[in-house]
Amino acid sequence: MVARMVRGWFAVLTVVTAAALAASCSVTPGSSRGPASAPAAPATVGVTETGPVTLTVWDQESGQVSKVWDQLNAEFQQKYPNVTIKRVRRSLGDLKTSLKLAISGPNPPDVVEANQGWPDMGQMVKAGLLLPLDNYAKAYGWSTRVSANVNAVSSFTPDGKQFGTGSLFGFTDKGELIGVFYNKTKLEKLGLAVPTTFAEFEQALAIAKQSGEVPIAFGNLDRFGGIHEFAAVQDRIAPVSYLTDFIFGRQGANLSFDTAQNLQAAGILQDWARKGYFTAGFNGVGYDNTLAKFVKGEGVFMITGNWIVADLGQNSTDFGFILMPPMQAGDPPVTTGGPGFPLAITAATKHPDAAAAYIDWMTNSHSDELLLPTGQIPLAKGADTSSVSPDTLLGQVRTAADATNRANGLVPYEDWATPTMYDTMSAAVQELMGMQITPQQFVDKNQKDYAAFQKSRP
């Protein structure tokens, strides 16, 4: 069962084949250096330079995952004593706003975590800022270590005009999914069982609010969290086939964000905000601050990803995990997720071989072993997760991932849909939950973005 989950968790993405994705084309206008050149084949394996090498790495890892990264970095430096890792940690919001500028500047980093999709990786590829990794993938076995669909979402044609096909520009062997973490003690004190339907979940929110608790721990200052809150509701209402086709542009302008289901989801999310179901002042509260308070007991639920398992404790008896409950009991599980942030090599690096060796180190079986307790889901074929007990918090996450895989219920991140959808949707969610726009205006803003991108396609 475990091996099947690891190999097939992203089976839902099989609909996103190279042929389908080839229909996605030009991104928004911008300066370009032209396609970056791949290193010669066969690519060199390992660090062959003998003089001092400094690799500057930009990432957005936090909490216990960040500590594991520090350990892996130290071990890499022990393996290659002439290499120094200069780690620069940025929040997701900072990474999205400053990474492209940093890569195109006079002192760019060597290795970066570049978010997949049109807004980030697509724009960097189009501008010639990332190195094609195909030859390294062949030399290190990245092409076969994970399923083709995992690598597909980090692939573009070198000119940046087609998504999901062409060259590999980033590599990861870790996966993510969004769900609902809950405080077991608080549920018990409220006399509530773990909800099994969406109606029961909403009832639990109302009871928690009436009892003086924070129903959903939530901070949206960083903006990415709001997309997850909306997706958790949207996934209960909109069909998986529609969401997947919409995100990958498989039907172009024939699909619209202006649907009854999306309008309903926006209405539910705004209603929750109006009723005070979220942390007070959430649009001015940071994600890390919210998580820290949730760990200490503030909030009954928190809607977020598996990356917080280590913060709560992989063997925790205080917290549990479920996918957002379905509308009807017994409905197939559905949730948003995908491969985690891939590591990419900047085109301006002076040490591409060392950078590739670093990526391989951060994605090998040793890294899987260290990161598994933090909630990271290994996607490498044959990865061993037998040490995970199904009764633990980590086990509940793994079980949810397995169930989602069997049901082909994994929905890609919606902000991948256009080069500007992350900015559009994250801002619109803030406005929606802040009562600044109506649900219809929220839908209209996102549809305007989507329609403009589809119109730009040849």
C-alpha positions in Angstrom: 0.0 0.0 0.0 2.8 2.4 0.9 4.8 1.7 -2.3 1.7 2.2 -4.4 1.0 5.6 -2.7 4.6 6.7 -3.4 4.5 5.7 -7.0 1.0 6.7 -7.9 0.0 9.6 -5.7 0.0 11.9 -8.6 -1.9 9.6 -10.9 -4.7 12.2 -11.2 -2.2 14.3 -13.1 -2.0 11.7 -15.9 -4.7 13.8 -17.6 -2.0 16.5 -17.9 0.0 14.7 -20.6 2.6 16.4 -22.7 0.2 16.6 -25.6 -2.5 18.3 -23.5 -0.1 20.7 -22.0 1.5 21.6 -25.3 -1.6 23.6 -25.9 -0.5 26.0 -23.2 1.6 28.7 -24.8 3.0 32.2 -24.6 3.3 34.0 -21.3 2.9 37.7 -20.6 5.4 39.9 -22.3 8.7 40.6 -20.6 12.4 40.9 -21.2 14.3 37.8 -22.1 17.9 36.7 -22.5 16.8 33.9 -24.7 16.8 30.2 -23.8 19.5 29.1 -21.4 21.9 26.4 -22.7 22.0 23.1 -21.0 25.4 21.7 -19.8 27.1 19.3 -22.1 26.2 15.6 -22.2 27.0 13.4 -20.5 26.8 15.7 -17.4 29.4 15.5 -14.7 28.3 13.8 -11.4 29.5 15.1 -8.1 31.6 18.1 -7.2 34.7 17.9 -9.4 36.1 21.4 -8.7 39.0 21.3 -6.2 39.2 25.0 -5.3 36.8 26.8 -3.0 33.2 26.7 -4.1 30.4 28.8 -2.6 26.8 27.8 -3.5 24.2 30.4 -2.6 20.8 28.7 -2.0 17.5 30.5 -1.7 14.6 28.5 -0.2 11.4 29.0 1.7 11.5 26.1 4.2 10.6 26.8 7.8 10.1 25.1 11.1 11.4 21.6 11.6 11.9 21.2 7.8 14.3 24.1 7.9 16.3 22.4 10.7 16.6 19.3 8.6 17.8 21.4 5.7 20.5 22.9 7.9 21.6 19.3 8.8 21.6 18.2 5.2 23.6 21.3 4.2 26.2 20.6 6.9 26.5 16.9 5.8 26.9 18.0 2.2 29.8 20.3 3.2 31.4 17.4 5.1 31.1 15.3 2.0 32.7 18.1 -0.1 35.0 20.1 2.2 35.8 22.7 -0.4 32.1 23.6 -0.8 30.4 26.2 1.4 26.6 26.5 1.3 25.3 30.0 1.8 21.7 29.5 2.7 19.2 32.4 2.2 15.8 31.7 3.7 12.9 33.7 2.4 9.2 33.4 3.2 7.0 32.2 0.3 5.7 35.7 -0.2 9.2 37.2 -0.3 10.5 34.5 -2.6 7.7 35.2 -5.0 8.3 38.9 -5.1 12.1 39.0 -5.0 13.4 35.8 -6.6 13.1 36.8 -10.2 14.8 40.1 -9.5 17.6 38.3 -7.6 18.2 35.8 -10.3 18.5 38.5 -12.9 20.7 40.7 -10.8 24.6 41.0 -10.7 25.0 38.4 -7.8 22.4 35.8 -8.4 22.0 32.7 -6.2 23.1 29.3 -7.6 20.2 27.1 -6.5 16.7 28.2 -5.8 13.3 26.8 -4.9 11.2 27.9 -7.8 7.4 27.5 -7.6 6.0 25.5 -10.6 3.5 26.9 -13.0 3.2 30.0 -15.1 3.7 32.8 -12.5 7.2 31.8 -11.3 9.1 29.0 -13.1 7.4 29.8 -16.4 8.5 33.4 -16.3 12.0 32.5 -15.3 12.4 30.0 -18.1 11.0 32.5 -20.6 13.6 35.0 -19.5 16.4 32.5 -19.8 17.2 32.6 -16.0 17.1 28.9 -15.3 19.3 26.0 -16.5 17.8 23.1 -18.4 18.4 20.0 -16.2 17.9 17.2 -18.7 21.5 16.0 -18.9 21.8 16.1 -15.1 18.5 14.3 -14.8 19.9 11.5 -17.0 23.2 11.3 -15.2 21.6 11.2 -11.7 18.5 9.2 -12.6 16.0 12.0 -11.8 14.1 11.0 -14.9 13.2 7.6 -13.5 13.4 8.3 -9.7 9.9 9.8 -9.7 6.9 9.4 -12.1 6.9 11.3 -15.3 4.0 13.4 -14.1 6.0 14.7 -11.1 8.6 16.0 -13.4 6.1 17.3 -15.9 4.9 20.1 -13.7 8.5 21.4 -13.5 9.0 21.2 -17.3 8.8 23.9 -20.0 10.0 24.2 -23.5 13.2 26.2 -23.3 11.5 29.3 -24.8 9.0 29.2 -21.9 6.0 28.9 -24.3 4.7 25.4 -23.3 4.1 24.1 -19.9 4.4 20.4 -18.9 6.6 19.3 -21.8 10.1 20.1 -23.1 13.0 20.4 -20.7 13.2 19.8 -16.9 14.0 23.0 -15.0 13.5 21.9 -11.4 13.6 18.6 -9.5 11.9 17.4 -6.3 10.9 14.1 -4.9 8.7 15.4 -2.1 4.9 15.9 -2.3 2.3 18.1 -0.6 -1.4 18.0 0.1 -3.8 20.5 1.8 -6.1 19.3 4.7 -7.5 20.1 8.1 -5.4 19.7 11.2 -7.4 19.7 14.5 -6.8 20.0 18.2 -8.1 16.8 19.7 -8.4 18.2 23.2 -10.5 21.1 22.1 -12.8 19.0 20.1 -13.4 16.7 23.1 -14.1 19.7 25.4 -16.6 21.0 22.9 -18.3 17.6 22.8 -17.6 17.2 19.2 -16.5 14.2 17.1 -14.2 14.5 14.2 -16.5 15.8 11.4 -17.2 13.4 8.5 -19.3 15.7 6.3 -19.0 19.4 5.3 -22.2 20.2 7.3 -20.7 18.6 10.4 -17.6 20.7 9.9 -19.6 23.9 9.6 -21.5 22.9 12.7 -18.3 22.4 14.6 -17.1 25.9 13.5 -20.3 27.4 14.9 -20.1 25.6 18.2 -16.4 26.6 18.6 -17.2 30.2 18.0 -20.1 30.2 20.5 -17.8 28.6 23.1 -15.2 31.4 22.7 -12.7 29.4 20.7 -10.9 30.4 17.5 -12.6 28.0 15.1 -10.0 28.2 12.3 -6.4 29.4 13.0 -5.6 31.5 10.0 -3.1 34.3 9.1 -3.2 35.8 5.6 -0.6 38.5 5.7 1.6 36.3 3.5 -1.4 35.9 1.1 -0.7 32.3 0.0 -2.8 30.8 2.9 -6.0 32.4 1.6 -5.7 30.4 -1.7 -5.6 27.2 0.4 -8.7 28.2 2.4 -10.6 28.9 -0.8 -9.4 25.7 -2.4 -10.4 23.6 0.6 -14.0 24.8 0.1 -13.9 24.8 -3.7 -12.7 21.2 -3.9 -15.8 20.1 -2.1 -18.1 21.7 -4.8 -16.4 21.9 -8.1 -15.6 18.7 -10.1 -12.0 17.5 -10.2 -12.1 17.2 -13.9 -13.1 20.9 -14.3 -10.5 22.1 -11.8 -7.7 20.2 -13.5 -8.7 21.2 -17.0 -9.0 24.8 -15.9 -5.7 25.0 -14.1 -3.8 23.5 -17.0 -5.7 25.3 -19.7 -6.7 22.2 -21.5 -9.9 23.7 -23.0 -8.6 27.3 -23.3 -11.3 29.9 -23.3 -14.0 27.2 -23.3 -13.7 27.1 -19.5 -14.5 29.9 -17.2 -13.9 30.7 -13.5 -17.4 32.2 -13.5 -19.3 29.1 -12.5 -22.1 28.5 -10.0 -19.7 26.2 -8.0 -17.0 28.8 -7.7 -19.5 31.5 -6.7 -20.9 29.2 -4.1 -17.5 28.4 -2.7 -16.6 32.1 -2.5 -19.9 32.8 -0.7 -19.2 30.1 1.9 -15.7 31.4 2.6 -16.9 35.0 3.0 -19.7 33.8 5.2 -17.2 32.1 7.5 -15.2 35.3 7.7 -18.4 37.3 8.4 -19.3 34.9 11.3 -15.8 35.3 12.9 -14.7 31.7 12.2 -11.1 32.8 11.6 -8.3 34.3 13.7 -9.2 38.0 14.5 -7.5 40.4 12.1 -6.3 37.5 10.0 -5.4 39.7 7.0 -2.8 41.3 9.2 -1.5 38.2 10.8 1.5 36.2 9.5 1.4 32.5 8.7 4.3 31.5 11.0 2.8 33.4 13.9 -0.5 31.6 13.4 1.2 28.3 13.3 3.1 29.0 16.4 -0.1 29.8 18.3 -1.9 26.8 16.9 0.9 24.6 18.2 0.4 26.2 21.7 -3.4 25.6 21.6 -5.0 28.6 19.9 -7.5 27.4 17.4 -9.6 24.2 16.9 -8.8 23.7 13.3 -6.1 24.9 10.9 -6.4 24.4 7.1 -2.9 24.0 5.7 -0.4 21.5 4.2 1.5 18.5 5.5 4.6 20.6 5.9 3.5 21.5 9.5 3.5 17.9 10.8 7.0 18.3 12.4 5.8 21.5 14.2 2.9 19.6 15.7 4.9 16.4 16.2 4.8 13.4 13.9 3.7 11.1 16.8 1.5 13.7 18.4 -1.5 12.6 20.4 -2.7 16.2 20.7 -3.4 16.8 17.0 -5.1 14.9 14.2 -5.5 15.3 10.4 -8.3 14.9 7.9 -9.1 16.1 4.5 -11.8 18.6 4.4 -14.9 16.5 4.8 -17.1 15.9 1.7 -20.6 17.2 1.1 -22.0 13.7 1.4 -20.5 11.0 3.7 -18.7 8.5 1.6 -17.9 10.8 -1.3 -14.4 10.2 -2.8 -11.7 12.2 -1.1 -10.5 15.3 -3.0 -7.9 17.9 -2.0 -5.4 20.4 -3.5 -1.8 19.4 -3.7 1.1 18.5 -5.9 4.9 18.0 -6.0 6.7 20.3 -3.5 8.9 23.2 -4.5 11.5 21.9 -6.9 15.2 22.9 -6.7 16.4 24.7 -9.8 19.8 25.9 -11.0 20.2 29.5 -12.2 21.6 30.0 -15.6 24.2 32.5 -14.3 25.8 30.1 -11.8 29.5 29.5 -12.1 29.2 26.1 -10.5 26.5 24.1 -12.3 28.0 20.7 -11.5 28.2 21.4 -7.8 24.7 22.8 -7.9 23.4 19.6 -9.5 25.2 17.5 -6.9 23.5 19.6 -4.2 20.1 19.0 -5.7 20.8 15.3 -5.9 21.9 15.3 -2.2 18.7 17.2 -1.1 16.5 14.6 -2.9 18.2 11.3 -2.2 17.0 8.5 0.1 18.8 9.9 3.0 17.0 13.2 2.7 13.7 11.3 2.4 14.5 9.5 5.7 15.2 12.7 7.5 12.3 14.7 6.1 9.6 12.0 6.4 9.1 12.8 10.1 8.5 16.4 9.2 5.5 15.4 7.1 7.2 15.5 3.8 5.8 12.8 1.5 8.4 11.0 -0.5 7.5 10.5 -4.1 10.6 8.4 -5.2 9.6 5.0 -6.5 10.1 2.4 -3.9 10.6 4.9 -1.1 10.4 3.3 2.3 7.7 4.7 4.6 7.1 1.5 6.5 8.3 3.1 9.8 5.2 5.3 9.9 2.5 4.1 12.2 -1.0 4.7 10.8 -2.1 5.8 14.3 0.2 8.8 14.4 -0.4 12.3 13.0 2.1 11.5 10.2 0.3 8.2 9.6 -3.0 10.1 9.2 -1.5 12.4 6.6 0.0 9.4 4.7 -3.3 7.6 4.8 -5.1 10.6 3.4 -2.6 10.8 0.6 -3.1 7.2 -0.2 -6.9 7.6 -0.2 -6.6 10.6 -2.5 -4.4 8.7 -4.8 -6.8 5.8 -5.1 -9.7 8.1 -5.8 -7.6 10.2 -8.4 -8.7 13.2 -6.2 -5.6 15.4 -6.2 -6.2 18.9 -7.6 -3.2 21.0 -8.7 -2.6 24.4 -7.2 -5.0 26.8 -8.9 -2.5 29.7 -8.9 -0.6 27.8 -11.6 -3.3 28.6 -14.1 -1.9 31.8 -15.5 1.3 33.9 -15.1 -0.6 36.4 -12.9 -3.1 34.1 -11.2 -1.2 33.9 -7.9 -1.3 37.7 -7.5 -4.8 38.0 -8.7 -6.3 35.3 -6.6 -4.4 35.9 -3.4 -5.4 39.6 -3.5 -9.0 38.7 -4.3 -9.2 36.3 -1.4 -8.0 39.0 1.0 -10.6 41.3 -0.4 -13.3 38.7 -0.3 -12.6 37.7 3.3 -12.2 41.3 4.3 -15.7 42.1 3.0 -14.3 44.5 0.4 -15.8 42.7 -2.6 -18.7 40.4 -3.2 -18.4 36.7 -4.2 -19.4 37.7 -7.7 -16.7 40.4 -7.9 -14.2 37.8 -6.6 -15.3 35.4 -9.4 -15.1 38.2 -12.0 -11.6 39.2 -11.0 -10.3 35.7 -11.4 -12.2 35.2 -14.7 -10.8 38.4 -16.1 -7.2 37.2 -15.4 -7.9 33.8 -16.9 -9.7 35.1 -20.0 -6.9 37.5 -20.7 -4.3 34.8 -20.6 -6.3 32.4 -22.8 -6.8 35.2 -25.3 -3.0 35.7 -25.5 -2.5 32.1 -26.7 -1.9 31.7 -30.4 
